[in-house]
Amino acid sequence: MNYKHLYYFWAAAKAGGIVRAGEQLHVTPQTLSTQIKLLEGRLGCALFKKSGRRLELTDEGRAALRYAEQIFTLGAELESALQDKRDGRRTLEFRVGIADSVPKAIAYRLLEPALAVPAHVRLICHEGTFEDLLAQISVNRLDLVIADEPMGKQTSVKAFNHALGTTAMSFFAAAGLKRSLKGRFPQCLDGAPMLIQGASSAMRQRLDVWLAEQGLRPRLIGEFDDAALMKAFGGEGRGIFMSPTVLEAETCSQYAVKLLGRTSELVEEFFAISVERRITHPCVVAITQAARGQFLVA
């Protein structure tokens, strides 16, 4: 395989198109297309397909992209590691998987202590589904997984759960929507437009139970796997949404929304999952110790 062809494919997939990738790489779209065609011929399958005026990855293209990501990430790590060796620095690599259901601001708070350890730390973050990340940690591609649910006993992965903390949940709405609501919280949720987490989210299941117990039936406008996208819709007044109480100030500021109320009956939990029962990796030690010292309840 010609890895230059693979690199051009990877760049086009990451850039979202051949024209944009060509601009970034300073090569013509024709050259880029030719190189990708040669790669497709070598692999015996199409990696892109046309969708209107846009190019989309085929199933084979998505598989190739996953491998290309690993190949070029390892290449960058190799280059950096040898540079560190020439400079006489000791680099501590820390590979973390973050479940896509974990709010980015929470992930940052939890990971920040790892950057304060005495060694020169290279933090390598991967985001994905909980199941995919567990598969990666089972073959030692990750040092740690951060998730909003523990690894179940039924899984065949040999790893261990480490509780990091919890936070209550708060509800938010754009100012105009808040003015239109009737009654006090939580009764104001009844019949109101709401944006909720996707069905695979652990918090979504708790929310469904809580709403039923409160006798509330909001009008569901949308379901989102991406919490940031859900909040963006909420900021535009499309519906009420829920977010961790510990992030109240940031949520109100970033999305220009108002607090409706909070409940301690809905609790989001966060876990670190590692292959070590007795934690030894310095970054994981720093994360777990800091989380215990600063519980996430607002």
JOVENPE-V843418 format. One record per residue. RES is the residue in one letter. PSI is psi in whole degrees, 0 to 359 (999 if undefined). BURIAL is I if it has 16 or more other C-alpha atoms within 10 Angstrom, else O. D_CENTER is the distance of its C-alpha to the mean C-alpha in Angstrom with 2 decimals. Layout:
res psi burial d_center
RES PSI BURIAL D_CENTER
RES PSI BURIAL D_CENTER
This chain:
res psi burial d_center
M 139 O 31.86
N 112 O 31.90
Y 345 O 28.67
K 321 O 29.41
H 318 I 29.15
L 321 I 25.80
Y 319 I 24.60
Y 319 I 25.84
F 314 I 24.03
W 316 I 20.71
A 318 I 21.38
A 320 I 22.35
A 319 I 19.31
K 325 O 16.97
A 343 O 19.35
G 14 O 19.59
G 160 I 23.31
I 321 I 26.30
V 312 I 27.90
R 320 I 25.00
A 321 I 24.45
G 320 I 28.22
E 320 O 28.22
Q 326 O 25.63
L 353 O 27.56
H 42 O 30.94
V 160 O 32.20
T 151 O 33.60
P 326 I 31.77
Q 317 O 34.71
T 316 O 34.23
L 314 I 30.53
S 319 I 31.35
T 317 O 34.13
Q 320 I 32.04
I 323 I 29.39
K 320 I 32.32
L 321 O 33.70
L 317 I 30.46
E 321 I 30.47
G 322 O 34.11
R 321 O 33.38
L 341 O 30.70
G 27 O 32.78
C 159 O 30.22
A 136 I 28.78
L 337 I 25.29
F 155 I 25.22
K 151 O 26.85
K 136 O 28.06
S 92 O 26.75
G 237 O 29.18
R 358 O 29.05
R 161 O 25.61
L 136 I 24.61
E 151 I 22.03
L 139 I 21.05
T 176 O 23.06
D 319 O 21.89
E 325 O 23.47
G 320 I 21.79
R 320 O 18.27
A 316 O 19.51
A 323 I 21.12
L 320 I 18.07
R 316 O 16.16
Y 320 O 19.29
A 321 I 19.78
E 313 O 16.38
Q 319 O 17.51
I 312 O 21.02
F 336 O 20.45
T 317 O 17.92
L 322 O 20.68
G 317 O 23.23
A 322 O 21.72
E 320 O 21.52
L 312 O 25.13
E 315 O 26.34
S 320 O 24.83
A 318 I 26.14
L 326 O 29.60
Q 317 O 29.63
D 322 O 28.88
K 319 O 31.69
R 325 O 34.08
D 356 O 33.28
G 19 O 33.87
R 146 O 30.45
R 120 O 28.75
T 131 O 25.04
L 111 I 22.82
E 135 I 19.83
F 107 I 16.78
R 117 I 14.16
V 136 I 11.02
G 131 I 8.41
I 119 I 5.40
A 138 I 5.20
D 351 I 3.19
S 352 I 6.18
V 125 I 6.13
P 139 I 7.20
K 323 O 6.65
A 324 O 10.41
I 316 O 10.59
A 318 O 8.49
Y 315 O 10.95
R 321 O 13.83
L 326 I 13.37
L 338 I 13.10
E 319 O 15.82
P 336 I 18.73
A 333 I 18.01
L 355 I 19.08
A 2 O 22.34
V 156 O 23.75
P 329 O 27.04
A 164 O 25.99
H 108 O 24.52
V 133 I 20.82
R 108 I 18.71
L 123 O 15.02
I 109 O 13.11
C 136 O 9.32
H 138 O 7.69
E 143 I 4.38
G 185 O 6.04
T 156 O 8.08
F 317 I 9.78
E 317 O 12.95
D 321 O 12.07
L 323 I 10.84
L 322 I 14.06
A 322 O 16.03
Q 321 I 15.02
I 335 I 15.92
S 337 I 19.09
V 21 O 20.35
N 28 O 19.53
R 344 O 17.02
L 150 I 14.82
D 335 I 16.37
L 146 I 13.92
V 131 I 11.09
I 126 I 9.67
A 167 I 9.47
D 19 I 11.17
E 152 I 13.90
P 160 I 16.28
M 128 I 17.10
G 157 O 20.05
K 338 O 23.49
Q 347 O 23.90
T 151 O 21.51
S 357 O 23.37
V 131 I 20.93
K 94 O 22.79
A 174 I 20.45
F 143 I 20.65
N 138 I 18.86
H 113 I 19.12
A 132 I 18.78
L 329 I 17.25
G 177 I 18.15
T 162 I 18.12
T 143 I 18.24
A 175 I 20.24
M 146 I 19.04
S 156 I 20.49
F 141 I 21.28
F 156 I 21.53
A 153 I 23.40
A 154 I 24.72
A 315 I 28.21
G 318 O 30.09
L 320 I 28.49
K 320 I 29.08
R 333 O 32.76
S 349 O 33.19
L 150 I 32.10
K 136 O 34.93
G 175 O 35.36
R 166 O 33.54
F 137 O 30.12
P 0 O 29.19
Q 334 I 32.01
C 347 I 30.94
L 338 I 27.98
D 120 I 30.54
G 356 O 30.80
A 152 I 28.43
P 135 I 25.72
M 144 I 22.30
L 130 I 18.71
I 165 I 16.82
Q 158 I 13.68
G 162 I 13.78
A 335 O 16.22
S 350 O 13.98
S 138 I 12.54
A 322 I 14.64
M 328 I 15.26
R 318 O 16.53
Q 320 O 19.19
R 322 O 20.29
L 317 I 20.54
D 317 O 22.73
V 316 O 25.00
W 316 O 25.30
L 319 O 26.26
A 319 O 28.82
E 326 O 30.27
Q 353 O 30.68
G 32 O 32.30
L 138 I 29.96
R 81 I 29.25
P 163 I 27.11
R 109 O 27.00
L 118 O 23.63
I 324 O 22.78
G 153 O 19.32
E 138 O 16.47
F 132 I 12.83
D 332 O 9.71
D 112 O 7.95
A 324 I 9.16
A 322 O 9.88
L 320 O 11.94
M 317 I 13.66
K 326 I 14.66
A 319 O 15.93
F 320 I 18.14
G 322 I 19.22
G 335 I 20.21
E 5 I 22.43
G 16 I 24.19
R 344 I 23.13
G 166 I 22.60
I 145 I 21.93
F 166 I 18.43
M 144 I 17.25
S 157 I 15.14
P 137 I 15.52
T 326 I 19.01
V 342 I 18.14
L 18 I 16.46
E 306 I 19.52
A 315 O 20.99
E 320 O 17.94
T 314 I 17.23
C 320 I 20.93
S 313 O 21.23
Q 323 O 18.33
Y 5 I 18.88
A 49 I 22.64
V 170 I 22.73
K 148 I 24.97
L 130 I 24.53
L 319 I 26.17
G 173 O 26.06
R 158 I 24.25
T 135 O 24.77
S 358 O 24.67
E 341 O 25.05
L 117 I 21.37
V 129 I 19.47
E 132 I 15.81
E 151 I 15.70
F 139 I 13.46
F 147 I 14.31
A 131 I 14.40
I 124 I 15.41
S 165 I 17.69
V 356 I 20.59
E 129 I 22.88
R 314 O 24.71
R 109 O 26.23
I 131 O 23.66
T 335 O 25.07
H 125 O 22.39
P 323 O 23.04
C 320 I 19.44
V 321 I 18.61
V 314 O 21.91
A 320 I 21.13
I 312 I 17.83
T 322 I 19.55
Q 319 O 22.69
A 323 I 21.16
A 322 I 19.24
R 328 O 22.56
G 335 O 24.38
Q 81 O 22.28
F 145 O 21.40
L 3 I 18.76
V 128 I 21.25
A 999 O 22.25
